[in-house]
Amino acid sequence: MITAIVLIKTSVDRIPEIAEQIASLDSVSEVFSVTGTYDLIAMVRVKEHEDLAEVIPGRISKIPGVEGTDTHVAFRTYSQHDLEAAFALGLDN
């Protein structure tokens, strides 16, 4: 699974509506409304790199009110859930 973090600039008067539209896309797992340079951050998860082109410029960027995106592809994922599972290996309760 390939994970991309998409930083999104939007029309500020439509942030909630745009966030809901992005969140409804199949390959988008979460959308965060944030402070700072960008208005939204979307987590996109796809099976193939080519699928990123379909989702980000093909769908997200075409939503009315999306002014620009900056995409970062993850090399590796680390999470608290993964760490807890790793430390629990071989332990019986």
PDB file of N, CA, C and O in Angstrom:
ATOM      1  N   MET A   1       0.843  -1.170   0.000  1.00  0.00           N
ATOM      2  CA  MET A   1       0.000   0.000   0.000  1.00  0.00           C
ATOM      3  C   MET A   1       0.897   1.244   0.000  1.00  0.00           C
ATOM      4  O   MET A   1       1.850   1.329   0.775  1.00  0.00           O
ATOM      5  N   ILE A   2       0.593   2.179  -0.850  1.00  0.00           N
ATOM      6  CA  ILE A   2       1.343   3.428  -0.961  1.00  0.00           C
ATOM      7  C   ILE A   2       0.533   4.527  -0.281  1.00  0.00           C
ATOM      8  O   ILE A   2      -0.657   4.696  -0.547  1.00  0.00           O
ATOM      9  N   THR A   3       1.200   5.270   0.604  1.00  0.00           N
ATOM     10  CA  THR A   3       0.539   6.358   1.324  1.00  0.00           C
ATOM     11  C   THR A   3       1.100   7.682   0.861  1.00  0.00           C
ATOM     12  O   THR A   3       2.316   7.863   0.790  1.00  0.00           O
ATOM     13  N   ALA A   4       0.209   8.611   0.544  1.00  0.00           N
ATOM     14  CA  ALA A   4       0.610   9.970   0.187  1.00  0.00           C
ATOM     15  C   ALA A   4      -0.063  10.936   1.144  1.00  0.00           C
ATOM     16  O   ALA A   4      -1.237  10.786   1.482  1.00  0.00           O
ATOM     17  N   ILE A   5       0.699  11.926   1.574  1.00  0.00           N
ATOM     18  CA  ILE A   5       0.182  13.011   2.403  1.00  0.00           C
ATOM     19  C   ILE A   5       0.015  14.198   1.475  1.00  0.00           C
ATOM     20  O   ILE A   5       0.990  14.681   0.899  1.00  0.00           O
ATOM     21  N   VAL A   6      -1.214  14.670   1.327  1.00  0.00           N
ATOM     22  CA  VAL A   6      -1.506  15.732   0.377  1.00  0.00           C
ATOM     23  C   VAL A   6      -1.871  16.996   1.146  1.00  0.00           C
ATOM     24  O   VAL A   6      -2.882  17.039   1.847  1.00  0.00           O
ATOM     25  N   LEU A   7      -1.035  18.025   1.007  1.00  0.00           N
ATOM     26  CA  LEU A   7      -1.287  19.324   1.613  1.00  0.00           C
ATOM     27  C   LEU A   7      -2.104  20.131   0.610  1.00  0.00           C
ATOM     28  O   LEU A   7      -1.727  20.237  -0.557  1.00  0.00           O
ATOM     29  N   ILE A   8      -3.223  20.704   1.062  1.00  0.00           N
ATOM     30  CA  ILE A   8      -4.183  21.302   0.138  1.00  0.00           C
ATOM     31  C   ILE A   8      -4.510  22.733   0.532  1.00  0.00           C
ATOM     32  O   ILE A   8      -4.848  23.010   1.683  1.00  0.00           O
ATOM     33  N   LYS A   9      -4.404  23.647  -0.444  1.00  0.00           N
ATOM     34  CA  LYS A   9      -4.863  25.028  -0.273  1.00  0.00           C
ATOM     35  C   LYS A   9      -6.247  25.123  -0.890  1.00  0.00           C
ATOM     36  O   LYS A   9      -6.488  24.611  -1.984  1.00  0.00           O
ATOM     37  N   THR A  10      -7.157  25.783  -0.178  1.00  0.00           N
ATOM     38  CA  THR A  10      -8.538  25.882  -0.649  1.00  0.00           C
ATOM     39  C   THR A  10      -9.060  27.309  -0.509  1.00  0.00           C
ATOM     40  O   THR A  10      -8.407  28.177   0.070  1.00  0.00           O
ATOM     41  N   SER A  11     -10.242  27.524  -1.049  1.00  0.00           N
ATOM     42  CA  SER A  11     -10.975  28.752  -0.762  1.00  0.00           C
ATOM     43  C   SER A  11     -11.383  28.669   0.701  1.00  0.00           C
ATOM     44  O   SER A  11     -12.072  27.729   1.097  1.00  0.00           O
ATOM     45  N   VAL A  12     -10.967  29.641   1.510  1.00  0.00           N
ATOM     46  CA  VAL A  12     -11.187  29.529   2.955  1.00  0.00           C
ATOM     47  C   VAL A  12     -12.657  29.558   3.347  1.00  0.00           C
ATOM     48  O   VAL A  12     -13.020  29.066   4.415  1.00  0.00           O
ATOM     49  N   ASP A  13     -13.495  30.119   2.513  1.00  0.00           N
ATOM     50  CA  ASP A  13     -14.916  30.165   2.857  1.00  0.00           C
ATOM     51  C   ASP A  13     -15.636  28.846   2.572  1.00  0.00           C
ATOM     52  O   ASP A  13     -16.822  28.712   2.871  1.00  0.00           O
ATOM     53  N   ARG A  14     -14.920  27.863   1.991  1.00  0.00           N
ATOM     54  CA  ARG A  14     -15.538  26.578   1.647  1.00  0.00           C
ATOM     55  C   ARG A  14     -14.787  25.378   2.231  1.00  0.00           C
ATOM     56  O   ARG A  14     -14.975  24.255   1.765  1.00  0.00           O
ATOM     57  N   ILE A  15     -13.951  25.593   3.229  1.00  0.00           N
ATOM     58  CA  ILE A  15     -13.124  24.506   3.774  1.00  0.00           C
ATOM     59  C   ILE A  15     -13.953  23.294   4.196  1.00  0.00           C
ATOM     60  O   ILE A  15     -13.615  22.180   3.796  1.00  0.00           O
ATOM     61  N   PRO A  16     -15.027  23.449   4.986  1.00  0.00           N
ATOM     62  CA  PRO A  16     -15.769  22.246   5.404  1.00  0.00           C
ATOM     63  C   PRO A  16     -16.376  21.460   4.239  1.00  0.00           C
ATOM     64  O   PRO A  16     -16.332  20.230   4.226  1.00  0.00           O
ATOM     65  N   GLU A  17     -16.938  22.171   3.267  1.00  0.00           N
ATOM     66  CA  GLU A  17     -17.545  21.498   2.114  1.00  0.00           C
ATOM     67  C   GLU A  17     -16.496  20.773   1.267  1.00  0.00           C
ATOM     68  O   GLU A  17     -16.719  19.651   0.813  1.00  0.00           O
ATOM     69  N   ILE A  18     -15.366  21.421   1.064  1.00  0.00           N
ATOM     70  CA  ILE A  18     -14.283  20.815   0.279  1.00  0.00           C
ATOM     71  C   ILE A  18     -13.721  19.604   1.017  1.00  0.00           C
ATOM     72  O   ILE A  18     -13.456  18.571   0.404  1.00  0.00           O
ATOM     73  N   ALA A  19     -13.540  19.727   2.320  1.00  0.00           N
ATOM     74  CA  ALA A  19     -13.035  18.604   3.122  1.00  0.00           C
ATOM     75  C   ALA A  19     -13.966  17.401   3.020  1.00  0.00           C
ATOM     76  O   ALA A  19     -13.499  16.269   2.899  1.00  0.00           O
ATOM     77  N   GLU A  20     -15.255  17.631   3.066  1.00  0.00           N
ATOM     78  CA  GLU A  20     -16.221  16.535   2.965  1.00  0.00           C
ATOM     79  C   GLU A  20     -16.168  15.881   1.591  1.00  0.00           C
ATOM     80  O   GLU A  20     -16.256  14.657   1.488  1.00  0.00           O
ATOM     81  N   GLN A  21     -16.028  16.672   0.540  1.00  0.00           N
ATOM     82  CA  GLN A  21     -15.930  16.110  -0.806  1.00  0.00           C
ATOM     83  C   GLN A  21     -14.675  15.258  -0.957  1.00  0.00           C
ATOM     84  O   GLN A  21     -14.719  14.173  -1.538  1.00  0.00           O
ATOM     85  N   ILE A  22     -13.555  15.753  -0.431  1.00  0.00           N
ATOM     86  CA  ILE A  22     -12.301  14.999  -0.517  1.00  0.00           C
ATOM     87  C   ILE A  22     -12.408  13.713   0.304  1.00  0.00           C
ATOM     88  O   ILE A  22     -11.981  12.650  -0.148  1.00  0.00           O
ATOM     89  N   ALA A  23     -12.973  13.808   1.500  1.00  0.00           N
ATOM     90  CA  ALA A  23     -13.105  12.636   2.371  1.00  0.00           C
ATOM     91  C   ALA A  23     -13.988  11.556   1.752  1.00  0.00           C
ATOM     92  O   ALA A  23     -13.847  10.381   2.088  1.00  0.00           O
ATOM     93  N   SER A  24     -14.884  11.933   0.866  1.00  0.00           N
ATOM     94  CA  SER A  24     -15.785  10.955   0.254  1.00  0.00           C
ATOM     95  C   SER A  24     -15.126  10.166  -0.885  1.00  0.00           C
ATOM     96  O   SER A  24     -15.712   9.201  -1.376  1.00  0.00           O
ATOM     97  N   LEU A  25     -13.931  10.554  -1.308  1.00  0.00           N
ATOM     98  CA  LEU A  25     -13.233   9.841  -2.380  1.00  0.00           C
ATOM     99  C   LEU A  25     -12.729   8.492  -1.876  1.00  0.00           C
ATOM    100  O   LEU A  25     -12.286   8.377  -0.733  1.00  0.00           O
ATOM    101  N   ASP A  26     -12.798   7.481  -2.726  1.00  0.00           N
ATOM    102  CA  ASP A  26     -12.455   6.107  -2.347  1.00  0.00           C
ATOM    103  C   ASP A  26     -11.080   5.936  -1.713  1.00  0.00           C
ATOM    104  O   ASP A  26     -10.964   5.255  -0.694  1.00  0.00           O
ATOM    105  N   SER A  27     -10.057   6.520  -2.269  1.00  0.00           N
ATOM    106  CA  SER A  27      -8.688   6.281  -1.792  1.00  0.00           C
ATOM    107  C   SER A  27      -8.259   7.218  -0.671  1.00  0.00           C
ATOM    108  O   SER A  27      -7.120   7.140  -0.210  1.00  0.00           O
ATOM    109  N   VAL A  28      -9.136   8.091  -0.228  1.00  0.00           N
ATOM    110  CA  VAL A  28      -8.811   9.038   0.844  1.00  0.00           C
ATOM    111  C   VAL A  28      -9.274   8.452   2.171  1.00  0.00           C
ATOM    112  O   VAL A  28     -10.462   8.183   2.353  1.00  0.00           O
ATOM    113  N   SER A  29      -8.326   8.250   3.111  1.00  0.00           N
ATOM    114  CA  SER A  29      -8.687   7.651   4.395  1.00  0.00           C
ATOM    115  C   SER A  29      -9.039   8.688   5.454  1.00  0.00           C
ATOM    116  O   SER A  29      -9.900   8.436   6.296  1.00  0.00           O
ATOM    117  N   GLU A  30      -8.390   9.846   5.426  1.00  0.00           N
ATOM    118  CA  GLU A  30      -8.687  10.917   6.385  1.00  0.00           C
ATOM    119  C   GLU A  30      -8.442  12.263   5.730  1.00  0.00           C
ATOM    120  O   GLU A  30      -7.644  12.390   4.801  1.00  0.00           O
ATOM    121  N   VAL A  31      -9.148  13.263   6.237  1.00  0.00           N
ATOM    122  CA  VAL A  31      -8.893  14.649   5.855  1.00  0.00           C
ATOM    123  C   VAL A  31      -8.877  15.463   7.140  1.00  0.00           C
ATOM    124  O   VAL A  31      -9.784  15.359   7.966  1.00  0.00           O
ATOM    125  N   PHE A  32      -7.836  16.275   7.303  1.00  0.00           N
ATOM    126  CA  PHE A  32      -7.677  17.100   8.495  1.00  0.00           C
ATOM    127  C   PHE A  32      -7.755  18.566   8.110  1.00  0.00           C
ATOM    128  O   PHE A  32      -7.120  18.984   7.141  1.00  0.00           O
ATOM    129  N   SER A  33      -8.513  19.347   8.844  1.00  0.00           N
ATOM    130  CA  SER A  33      -8.507  20.792   8.707  1.00  0.00           C
ATOM    131  C   SER A  33      -7.418  21.300   9.646  1.00  0.00           C
ATOM    132  O   SER A  33      -7.425  20.980  10.834  1.00  0.00           O
ATOM    133  N   VAL A  34      -6.478  22.094   9.118  1.00  0.00           N
ATOM    134  CA  VAL A  34      -5.300  22.467   9.900  1.00  0.00           C
ATOM    135  C   VAL A  34      -5.027  23.970   9.833  1.00  0.00           C
ATOM    136  O   VAL A  34      -5.583  24.685   8.999  1.00  0.00           O
ATOM    137  N   THR A  35      -4.158  24.425  10.731  1.00  0.00           N
ATOM    138  CA  THR A  35      -3.694  25.805  10.692  1.00  0.00           C
ATOM    139  C   THR A  35      -2.393  25.852   9.900  1.00  0.00           C
ATOM    140  O   THR A  35      -1.757  24.824   9.671  1.00  0.00           O
ATOM    141  N   GLY A  36      -2.009  27.044   9.489  1.00  0.00           N
ATOM    142  CA  GLY A  36      -0.739  27.198   8.795  1.00  0.00           C
ATOM    143  C   GLY A  36      -0.920  27.548   7.337  1.00  0.00           C
ATOM    144  O   GLY A  36      -1.948  28.094   6.935  1.00  0.00           O
ATOM    145  N   THR A  37       0.087  27.228   6.551  1.00  0.00           N
ATOM    146  CA  THR A  37       0.112  27.570   5.132  1.00  0.00           C
ATOM    147  C   THR A  37      -0.978  26.866   4.341  1.00  0.00           C
ATOM    148  O   THR A  37      -1.520  27.430   3.390  1.00  0.00           O
ATOM    149  N   TYR A  38      -1.300  25.642   4.725  1.00  0.00           N
ATOM    150  CA  TYR A  38      -2.312  24.856   4.022  1.00  0.00           C
ATOM    151  C   TYR A  38      -3.585  24.810   4.845  1.00  0.00           C
ATOM    152  O   TYR A  38      -3.565  25.025   6.057  1.00  0.00           O
ATOM    153  N   ASP A  39      -4.691  24.529   4.175  1.00  0.00           N
ATOM    154  CA  ASP A  39      -5.994  24.489   4.840  1.00  0.00           C
ATOM    155  C   ASP A  39      -6.411  23.075   5.228  1.00  0.00           C
ATOM    156  O   ASP A  39      -7.059  22.868   6.254  1.00  0.00           O
ATOM    157  N   LEU A  40      -6.033  22.106   4.398  1.00  0.00           N
ATOM    158  CA  LEU A  40      -6.405  20.714   4.630  1.00  0.00           C
ATOM    159  C   LEU A  40      -5.212  19.794   4.391  1.00  0.00           C
ATOM    160  O   LEU A  40      -4.313  20.110   3.611  1.00  0.00           O
ATOM    161  N   ILE A  41      -5.220  18.661   5.070  1.00  0.00           N
ATOM    162  CA  ILE A  41      -4.257  17.595   4.806  1.00  0.00           C
ATOM    163  C   ILE A  41      -5.063  16.329   4.586  1.00  0.00           C
ATOM    164  O   ILE A  41      -5.888  15.958   5.422  1.00  0.00           O
ATOM    165  N   ALA A  42      -4.825  15.663   3.457  1.00  0.00           N
ATOM    166  CA  ALA A  42      -5.519  14.417   3.149  1.00  0.00           C
ATOM    167  C   ALA A  42      -4.523  13.262   3.127  1.00  0.00           C
ATOM    168  O   ALA A  42      -3.408  13.393   2.624  1.00  0.00           O
ATOM    169  N   MET A  43      -4.941  12.148   3.675  1.00  0.00           N
ATOM    170  CA  MET A  43      -4.158  10.922   3.621  1.00  0.00           C
ATOM    171  C   MET A  43      -4.748  10.070   2.502  1.00  0.00           C
ATOM    172  O   MET A  43      -5.916   9.684   2.550  1.00  0.00           O
ATOM    173  N   VAL A  44      -3.924   9.783   1.495  1.00  0.00           N
ATOM    174  CA  VAL A  44      -4.359   9.006   0.342  1.00  0.00           C
ATOM    175  C   VAL A  44      -3.614   7.685   0.348  1.00  0.00           C
ATOM    176  O   VAL A  44      -2.388   7.658   0.459  1.00  0.00           O
ATOM    177  N   ARG A  45      -4.351   6.592   0.230  1.00  0.00           N
ATOM    178  CA  ARG A  45      -3.744   5.265   0.221  1.00  0.00           C
ATOM    179  C   ARG A  45      -4.186   4.528  -1.035  1.00  0.00           C
ATOM    180  O   ARG A  45      -5.379   4.346  -1.278  1.00  0.00           O
ATOM    181  N   VAL A  46      -3.203   4.106  -1.831  1.00  0.00           N
ATOM    182  CA  VAL A  46      -3.469   3.410  -3.097  1.00  0.00           C
ATOM    183  C   VAL A  46      -2.557   2.198  -3.231  1.00  0.00           C
ATOM    184  O   VAL A  46      -1.581   2.059  -2.494  1.00  0.00           O
ATOM    185  N   LYS A  47      -2.884   1.322  -4.179  1.00  0.00           N
ATOM    186  CA  LYS A  47      -2.071   0.113  -4.391  1.00  0.00           C
ATOM    187  C   LYS A  47      -0.878   0.362  -5.286  1.00  0.00           C
ATOM    188  O   LYS A  47       0.175  -0.237  -5.070  1.00  0.00           O
ATOM    189  N   GLU A  48      -1.000   1.217  -6.275  1.00  0.00           N
ATOM    190  CA  GLU A  48       0.053   1.468  -7.256  1.00  0.00           C
ATOM    191  C   GLU A  48       0.355   2.960  -7.348  1.00  0.00           C
ATOM    192  O   GLU A  48      -0.529   3.790  -7.136  1.00  0.00           O
ATOM    193  N   HIS A  49       1.613   3.305  -7.665  1.00  0.00           N
ATOM    194  CA  HIS A  49       1.987   4.715  -7.824  1.00  0.00           C
ATOM    195  C   HIS A  49       1.125   5.421  -8.867  1.00  0.00           C
ATOM    196  O   HIS A  49       0.760   6.585  -8.699  1.00  0.00           O
ATOM    197  N   GLU A  50       0.803   4.710  -9.939  1.00  0.00           N
ATOM    198  CA  GLU A  50       0.001   5.297 -11.007  1.00  0.00           C
ATOM    199  C   GLU A  50      -1.366   5.747 -10.503  1.00  0.00           C
ATOM    200  O   GLU A  50      -1.950   6.687 -11.041  1.00  0.00           O
ATOM    201  N   ASP A  51      -1.873   5.082  -9.476  1.00  0.00           N
ATOM    202  CA  ASP A  51      -3.175   5.436  -8.910  1.00  0.00           C
ATOM    203  C   ASP A  51      -3.157   6.819  -8.256  1.00  0.00           C
ATOM    204  O   ASP A  51      -4.195   7.471  -8.148  1.00  0.00           O
ATOM    205  N   LEU A  52      -1.973   7.263  -7.819  1.00  0.00           N
ATOM    206  CA  LEU A  52      -1.877   8.605  -7.216  1.00  0.00           C
ATOM    207  C   LEU A  52      -2.278   9.677  -8.218  1.00  0.00           C
ATOM    208  O   LEU A  52      -2.929  10.656  -7.855  1.00  0.00           O
ATOM    209  N   ALA A  53      -1.893   9.496  -9.477  1.00  0.00           N
ATOM    210  CA  ALA A  53      -2.230  10.473 -10.507  1.00  0.00           C
ATOM    211  C   ALA A  53      -3.734  10.544 -10.726  1.00  0.00           C
ATOM    212  O   ALA A  53      -4.280  11.616 -10.985  1.00  0.00           O
ATOM    213  N   GLU A  54      -4.389   9.419 -10.622  1.00  0.00           N
ATOM    214  CA  GLU A  54      -5.842   9.400 -10.783  1.00  0.00           C
ATOM    215  C   GLU A  54      -6.536  10.117  -9.624  1.00  0.00           C
ATOM    216  O   GLU A  54      -7.508  10.843  -9.830  1.00  0.00           O
ATOM    217  N   VAL A  55      -6.032   9.909  -8.403  1.00  0.00           N
ATOM    218  CA  VAL A  55      -6.697  10.459  -7.224  1.00  0.00           C
ATOM    219  C   VAL A  55      -6.358  11.931  -6.994  1.00  0.00           C
ATOM    220  O   VAL A  55      -7.260  12.739  -6.772  1.00  0.00           O
ATOM    221  N   ILE A  56      -5.081  12.291  -7.042  1.00  0.00           N
ATOM    222  CA  ILE A  56      -4.694  13.653  -6.633  1.00  0.00           C
ATOM    223  C   ILE A  56      -4.967  14.668  -7.743  1.00  0.00           C
ATOM    224  O   ILE A  56      -5.860  15.498  -7.572  1.00  0.00           O
ATOM    225  N   PRO A  57      -4.250  14.650  -8.871  1.00  0.00           N
ATOM    226  CA  PRO A  57      -4.608  15.639  -9.900  1.00  0.00           C
ATOM    227  C   PRO A  57      -5.917  15.305 -10.604  1.00  0.00           C
ATOM    228  O   PRO A  57      -6.594  16.203 -11.106  1.00  0.00           O
ATOM    229  N   GLY A  58      -6.282  14.022 -10.647  1.00  0.00           N
ATOM    230  CA  GLY A  58      -7.477  13.613 -11.364  1.00  0.00           C
ATOM    231  C   GLY A  58      -8.783  13.866 -10.644  1.00  0.00           C
ATOM    232  O   GLY A  58      -9.812  14.084 -11.284  1.00  0.00           O
ATOM    233  N   ARG A  59      -8.758  13.840  -9.309  1.00  0.00           N
ATOM    234  CA  ARG A  59      -9.995  14.035  -8.535  1.00  0.00           C
ATOM    235  C   ARG A  59      -9.896  15.192  -7.545  1.00  0.00           C
ATOM    236  O   ARG A  59     -10.697  16.126  -7.592  1.00  0.00           O
ATOM    237  N   ILE A  60      -8.908  15.129  -6.646  1.00  0.00           N
ATOM    238  CA  ILE A  60      -8.816  16.158  -5.593  1.00  0.00           C
ATOM    239  C   ILE A  60      -8.645  17.539  -6.206  1.00  0.00           C
ATOM    240  O   ILE A  60      -9.362  18.469  -5.837  1.00  0.00           O
ATOM    241  N   SER A  61      -7.713  17.688  -7.130  1.00  0.00           N
ATOM    242  CA  SER A  61      -7.427  19.014  -7.700  1.00  0.00           C
ATOM    243  C   SER A  61      -8.579  19.571  -8.531  1.00  0.00           C
ATOM    244  O   SER A  61      -8.635  20.775  -8.783  1.00  0.00           O
ATOM    245  N   LYS A  62      -9.491  18.710  -8.955  1.00  0.00           N
ATOM    246  CA  LYS A  62     -10.616  19.159  -9.773  1.00  0.00           C
ATOM    247  C   LYS A  62     -11.842  19.556  -8.960  1.00  0.00           C
ATOM    248  O   LYS A  62     -12.840  20.008  -9.523  1.00  0.00           O
ATOM    249  N   ILE A  63     -11.775  19.390  -7.651  1.00  0.00           N
ATOM    250  CA  ILE A  63     -12.893  19.806  -6.803  1.00  0.00           C
ATOM    251  C   ILE A  63     -12.928  21.330  -6.770  1.00  0.00           C
ATOM    252  O   ILE A  63     -11.912  21.959  -6.471  1.00  0.00           O
ATOM    253  N   PRO A  64     -14.080  21.938  -7.072  1.00  0.00           N
ATOM    254  CA  PRO A  64     -14.174  23.404  -7.039  1.00  0.00           C
ATOM    255  C   PRO A  64     -13.766  23.957  -5.675  1.00  0.00           C
ATOM    256  O   PRO A  64     -14.252  23.501  -4.641  1.00  0.00           O
ATOM    257  N   GLY A  65     -12.874  24.939  -5.683  1.00  0.00           N
ATOM    258  CA  GLY A  65     -12.377  25.537  -4.451  1.00  0.00           C
ATOM    259  C   GLY A  65     -10.997  25.062  -4.053  1.00  0.00           C
ATOM    260  O   GLY A  65     -10.349  25.694  -3.219  1.00  0.00           O
ATOM    261  N   VAL A  66     -10.523  23.948  -4.635  1.00  0.00           N
ATOM    262  CA  VAL A  66      -9.154  23.495  -4.382  1.00  0.00           C
ATOM    263  C   VAL A  66      -8.240  24.364  -5.234  1.00  0.00           C
ATOM    264  O   VAL A  66      -8.345  24.378  -6.460  1.00  0.00           O
ATOM    265  N   GLU A  67      -7.343  25.086  -4.574  1.00  0.00           N
ATOM    266  CA  GLU A  67      -6.469  26.039  -5.269  1.00  0.00           C
ATOM    267  C   GLU A  67      -5.094  25.472  -5.575  1.00  0.00           C
ATOM    268  O   GLU A  67      -4.408  25.969  -6.468  1.00  0.00           O
ATOM    269  N   GLY A  68      -4.678  24.437  -4.847  1.00  0.00           N
ATOM    270  CA  GLY A  68      -3.372  23.843  -5.089  1.00  0.00           C
ATOM    271  C   GLY A  68      -3.101  22.709  -4.122  1.00  0.00           C
ATOM    272  O   GLY A  68      -3.694  22.629  -3.046  1.00  0.00           O
ATOM    273  N   THR A  69      -2.179  21.821  -4.531  1.00  0.00           N
ATOM    274  CA  THR A  69      -1.798  20.694  -3.677  1.00  0.00           C
ATOM    275  C   THR A  69      -0.278  20.548  -3.658  1.00  0.00           C
ATOM    276  O   THR A  69       0.413  20.968  -4.586  1.00  0.00           O
ATOM    277  N   ASP A  70       0.217  19.955  -2.601  1.00  0.00           N
ATOM    278  CA  ASP A  70       1.630  19.613  -2.447  1.00  0.00           C
ATOM    279  C   ASP A  70       1.648  18.201  -1.891  1.00  0.00           C
ATOM    280  O   ASP A  70       1.197  17.976  -0.768  1.00  0.00           O
ATOM    281  N   THR A  71       2.159  17.247  -2.653  1.00  0.00           N
ATOM    282  CA  THR A  71       2.061  15.834  -2.300  1.00  0.00           C
ATOM    283  C   THR A  71       3.392  15.281  -1.819  1.00  0.00           C
ATOM    284  O   THR A  71       4.440  15.540  -2.410  1.00  0.00           O
ATOM    285  N   HIS A  72       3.332  14.510  -0.728  1.00  0.00           N
ATOM    286  CA  HIS A  72       4.497  13.843  -0.159  1.00  0.00           C
ATOM    287  C   HIS A  72       4.186  12.352  -0.081  1.00  0.00           C
ATOM    288  O   HIS A  72       3.201  11.955   0.542  1.00  0.00           O
ATOM    289  N   VAL A  73       5.021  11.524  -0.713  1.00  0.00           N
ATOM    290  CA  VAL A  73       4.815  10.077  -0.689  1.00  0.00           C
ATOM    291  C   VAL A  73       5.654   9.488   0.435  1.00  0.00           C
ATOM    292  O   VAL A  73       6.843   9.783   0.556  1.00  0.00           O
ATOM    293  N   ALA A  74       5.029   8.660   1.248  1.00  0.00           N
ATOM    294  CA  ALA A  74       5.705   8.044   2.389  1.00  0.00           C
ATOM    295  C   ALA A  74       6.564   6.867   1.938  1.00  0.00           C
ATOM    296  O   ALA A  74       6.133   6.054   1.121  1.00  0.00           O
ATOM    297  N   PHE A  75       7.783   6.781   2.476  1.00  0.00           N
ATOM    298  CA  PHE A  75       8.655   5.629   2.236  1.00  0.00           C
ATOM    299  C   PHE A  75       8.275   4.476   3.154  1.00  0.00           C
ATOM    300  O   PHE A  75       8.241   3.316   2.742  1.00  0.00           O
ATOM    301  N   ARG A  76       7.991   4.817   4.399  1.00  0.00           N
ATOM    302  CA  ARG A  76       7.723   3.823   5.425  1.00  0.00           C
ATOM    303  C   ARG A  76       6.746   4.434   6.418  1.00  0.00           C
ATOM    304  O   ARG A  76       6.731   5.650   6.611  1.00  0.00           O
ATOM    305  N   THR A  77       5.930   3.594   7.048  1.00  0.00           N
ATOM    306  CA  THR A  77       4.955   4.074   8.020  1.00  0.00           C
ATOM    307  C   THR A  77       5.312   3.559   9.406  1.00  0.00           C
ATOM    308  O   THR A  77       5.590   2.373   9.586  1.00  0.00           O
ATOM    309  N   TYR A  78       5.301   4.449  10.370  1.00  0.00           N
ATOM    310  CA  TYR A  78       5.512   4.098  11.774  1.00  0.00           C
ATOM    311  C   TYR A  78       4.293   4.586  12.542  1.00  0.00           C
ATOM    312  O   TYR A  78       3.834   5.709  12.335  1.00  0.00           O
ATOM    313  N   SER A  79       3.771   3.747  13.424  1.00  0.00           N
ATOM    314  CA  SER A  79       2.638   4.189  14.223  1.00  0.00           C
ATOM    315  C   SER A  79       2.700   3.540  15.594  1.00  0.00           C
ATOM    316  O   SER A  79       3.368   2.523  15.781  1.00  0.00           O
ATOM    317  N   GLN A  80       2.008   4.128  16.543  1.00  0.00           N
ATOM    318  CA  GLN A  80       1.959   3.583  17.896  1.00  0.00           C
ATOM    319  C   GLN A  80       1.345   2.185  17.866  1.00  0.00           C
ATOM    320  O   GLN A  80       1.788   1.290  18.586  1.00  0.00           O
ATOM    321  N   HIS A  81       0.331   2.005  17.034  1.00  0.00           N
ATOM    322  CA  HIS A  81      -0.319   0.700  16.906  1.00  0.00           C
ATOM    323  C   HIS A  81       0.685  -0.364  16.460  1.00  0.00           C
ATOM    324  O   HIS A  81       0.705  -1.468  17.005  1.00  0.00           O
ATOM    325  N   ASP A  82       1.519  -0.034  15.467  1.00  0.00           N
ATOM    326  CA  ASP A  82       2.526  -0.978  14.977  1.00  0.00           C
ATOM    327  C   ASP A  82       3.554  -1.303  16.060  1.00  0.00           C
ATOM    328  O   ASP A  82       3.959  -2.456  16.208  1.00  0.00           O
ATOM    329  N   LEU A  83       3.975  -0.290  16.815  1.00  0.00           N
ATOM    330  CA  LEU A  83       4.967  -0.512  17.863  1.00  0.00           C
ATOM    331  C   LEU A  83       4.414  -1.410  18.968  1.00  0.00           C
ATOM    332  O   LEU A  83       5.116  -2.298  19.451  1.00  0.00           O
ATOM    333  N   GLU A  84       3.173  -1.190  19.370  1.00  0.00           N
ATOM    334  CA  GLU A  84       2.554  -2.014  20.411  1.00  0.00           C
ATOM    335  C   GLU A  84       2.454  -3.466  19.962  1.00  0.00           C
ATOM    336  O   GLU A  84       2.705  -4.375  20.753  1.00  0.00           O
ATOM    337  N   ALA A  85       2.090  -3.695  18.703  1.00  0.00           N
ATOM    338  CA  ALA A  85       1.988  -5.048  18.174  1.00  0.00           C
ATOM    339  C   ALA A  85       3.350  -5.733  18.139  1.00  0.00           C
ATOM    340  O   ALA A  85       3.457  -6.923  18.435  1.00  0.00           O
ATOM    341  N   ALA A  86       4.383  -4.991  17.781  1.00  0.00           N
ATOM    342  CA  ALA A  86       5.724  -5.567  17.709  1.00  0.00           C
ATOM    343  C   ALA A  86       6.231  -5.970  19.080  1.00  0.00           C
ATOM    344  O   ALA A  86       6.844  -7.027  19.228  1.00  0.00           O
ATOM    345  N   PHE A  87       5.982  -5.135  20.089  1.00  0.00           N
ATOM    346  CA  PHE A  87       6.454  -5.452  21.436  1.00  0.00           C
ATOM    347  C   PHE A  87       5.640  -6.561  22.083  1.00  0.00           C
ATOM    348  O   PHE A  87       6.113  -7.202  23.021  1.00  0.00           O
ATOM    349  N   ALA A  88       4.422  -6.798  21.598  1.00  0.00           N
ATOM    350  CA  ALA A  88       3.567  -7.818  22.173  1.00  0.00           C
ATOM    351  C   ALA A  88       3.834  -9.212  21.597  1.00  0.00           C
ATOM    352  O   ALA A  88       3.270 -10.193  22.080  1.00  0.00           O
ATOM    353  N   LEU A  89       4.682  -9.311  20.578  1.00  0.00           N
ATOM    354  CA  LEU A  89       4.957 -10.612  19.971  1.00  0.00           C
ATOM    355  C   LEU A  89       5.568 -11.565  21.000  1.00  0.00           C
ATOM    356  O   LEU A  89       6.522 -11.225  21.699  1.00  0.00           O
ATOM    357  N   GLY A  90       5.000 -12.746  21.071  1.00  0.00           N
ATOM    358  CA  GLY A  90       5.549 -13.776  21.947  1.00  0.00           C
ATOM    359  C   GLY A  90       5.135 -13.658  23.397  1.00  0.00           C
ATOM    360  O   GLY A  90       5.525 -14.494  24.212  1.00  0.00           O
ATOM    361  N   LEU A  91       4.362 -12.652  23.742  1.00  0.00           N
ATOM    362  CA  LEU A  91       3.915 -12.500  25.127  1.00  0.00           C
ATOM    363  C   LEU A  91       2.539 -13.116  25.310  1.00  0.00           C
ATOM    364  O   LEU A  91       1.628 -12.873  24.519  1.00  0.00           O
ATOM    365  N   ASP A  92       2.399 -13.907  26.347  1.00  0.00           N
ATOM    366  CA  ASP A  92       1.092 -14.488  26.690  1.00  0.00           C
ATOM    367  C   ASP A  92       0.555 -13.756  27.905  1.00  0.00           C
ATOM    368  O   ASP A  92       1.287 -13.475  28.853  1.00  0.00           O
ATOM    369  N   ASN A  93      -0.733 -13.452  27.862  1.00  0.00           N
ATOM    370  CA  ASN A  93      -1.346 -12.749  29.008  1.00  0.00           C
ATOM    371  C   ASN A  93      -1.831 -13.715  30.038  1.00  0.00           C
ATOM    372  O   ASN A  93      -2.372 -13.304  31.064  1.00  0.00           O
TER     373      ASN A  93
END
